[in-house]
């Protein structure tokens, strides 16, 4: 499935934490996997992660965090749309790449994602400022 939205390459130091909600919402979300964000659009992200098994894709929330701790966007609704093995690694694990689609975003999530795109992506065509608008 191809995204129609513009993709923005993400600077190093941005990670995604994929989370699974427990039944009935009685407990906090549990982190299932973490990965490195490759790029982001207004509708989702592409990320890489390592694992010894095939990813179940059994999660429904994610968080975006940066190593400088300036950004932490929690509990973003999401859904896996693609997942493939890139190559085996020397330690017996595999590098995998996945495509994640955002679910219904709150105004807060839209604002935070817009800020993330402005501050943590690489400008590819020498624009002086960003104008990000969610529909």
C-alpha positions as CSV (number, residue, x, y, z in Angstrom):
1,X,0.0,0.0,0.0
2,X,1.5,3.3,-1.0
3,X,1.1,6.5,0.9
4,X,-0.2,9.6,-0.9
5,X,1.1,12.1,1.7
6,X,4.6,13.6,1.5
7,X,7.2,11.7,3.5
8,X,9.7,13.6,5.7
9,X,13.0,11.9,6.5
10,X,13.5,11.9,10.2
11,X,16.8,12.9,11.9
12,X,18.7,10.4,14.0
13,X,17.6,10.0,17.6
14,X,13.9,9.5,17.1
15,X,12.4,6.2,18.2
16,X,9.0,4.6,18.2
17,X,7.6,2.4,20.9
18,X,4.8,0.1,19.8
19,X,2.3,-0.7,22.5
20,X,-0.5,-3.2,23.1
21,X,-3.5,-2.2,25.2
22,X,-4.7,-4.8,27.7
23,X,-8.3,-6.0,27.6
24,X,-10.8,-3.8,29.4
25,X,-8.3,-1.0,29.9
26,X,-7.6,-2.2,33.4
27,X,-3.8,-2.0,33.1
28,X,-1.4,0.4,31.4
29,X,-0.2,-0.3,27.9
30,X,2.7,-2.7,27.5
31,X,5.6,-2.0,25.1
32,X,5.8,-4.7,22.5
33,X,8.6,-3.5,20.3
34,X,10.8,-0.4,19.8
35,X,12.3,0.8,16.6
36,X,14.0,3.7,14.7
37,X,11.8,6.0,12.7
38,X,12.9,6.3,9.1
39,X,10.3,8.8,7.8
40,X,7.0,10.2,8.7
41,X,4.0,11.6,6.9
42,X,0.7,13.1,8.0
43,X,-0.8,9.6,7.9
44,X,1.9,7.4,9.4
45,X,5.5,6.4,9.8
46,X,8.0,3.9,8.4
47,X,10.4,2.3,11.0
48,X,13.1,-0.3,11.3
49,X,13.5,-2.7,14.2
50,X,15.4,-5.9,15.0
51,X,13.8,-9.2,16.1
52,X,14.4,-12.9,16.2
53,X,10.9,-13.7,15.1
54,X,8.2,-12.4,12.7
55,X,6.4,-9.4,14.1
56,X,2.9,-10.2,15.2
57,X,1.7,-6.7,14.6
58,X,-0.5,-7.1,17.6
59,X,-0.5,-3.6,18.9
60,X,-2.8,-0.6,18.6
61,X,-0.9,2.3,20.1
62,X,2.6,3.8,19.7
63,X,4.7,6.5,21.3
64,X,7.3,8.7,19.6
65,X,10.3,9.7,21.7
66,X,13.6,11.5,21.0
67,X,17.0,10.9,22.6
68,X,17.2,14.5,23.7
69,X,13.9,14.1,25.6
70,X,12.4,17.1,23.9
71,X,9.5,15.1,22.4
72,X,7.4,12.4,23.9
73,X,4.1,11.8,22.1
74,X,2.3,9.0,23.9
75,X,-0.6,6.6,23.0
76,X,-0.9,7.5,19.3
77,X,-3.6,5.2,17.8
78,X,-2.1,3.1,15.0
79,X,-2.2,0.0,12.8
80,X,0.5,-2.0,11.0
81,X,0.0,-1.9,7.2
82,X,3.3,-3.6,6.1
83,X,6.2,-5.5,7.6
84,X,9.1,-7.2,5.8
85,X,12.5,-8.6,6.5
86,X,15.3,-6.5,5.2
87,X,18.3,-8.7,6.0
88,X,19.8,-11.1,8.6
89,X,22.2,-9.6,11.2
90,X,25.4,-11.2,12.5
91,X,23.9,-11.8,16.0
92,X,21.1,-14.1,14.6
93,X,18.4,-11.5,14.5
94,X,16.8,-9.8,11.5
95,X,16.5,-6.2,10.5
96,X,12.8,-5.6,9.6
97,X,11.0,-2.5,8.2
98,X,7.4,-1.7,8.9
99,X,4.8,0.8,7.7
100,X,2.4,2.1,10.4
101,X,-0.8,4.0,9.7
102,X,-2.1,6.5,12.3
103,X,-5.6,5.9,13.6
104,X,-8.0,8.6,14.5
105,X,-5.8,11.4,15.9
106,X,-6.9,13.8,18.6
107,X,-6.2,17.5,18.1
108,X,-3.4,17.1,20.7
109,X,-1.8,14.3,18.7
110,X,-2.1,16.3,15.5
111,X,-0.4,19.3,17.2
112,X,2.4,17.2,18.6
113,X,3.0,15.4,15.4
114,X,3.1,18.7,13.5
115,X,5.7,20.0,16.0
116,X,7.7,16.7,15.6
117,X,7.7,17.0,11.8
118,X,8.9,20.7,12.0
119,X,11.7,20.0,14.5
120,X,12.9,16.4,13.8
121,X,12.8,16.0,10.1
122,X,15.3,16.9,7.3
123,X,14.2,19.6,4.9
124,X,14.8,18.2,1.5
125,X,14.0,21.1,-0.7
126,X,15.5,24.2,1.1
127,X,12.3,25.5,2.4
128,X,12.8,28.2,5.1
129,X,9.8,27.2,7.2
130,X,7.3,24.3,7.6
131,X,3.6,24.5,7.1
132,X,2.0,21.2,8.2
133,X,-1.7,20.8,8.1
134,X,-3.7,17.7,9.0
135,X,-7.0,17.3,7.3
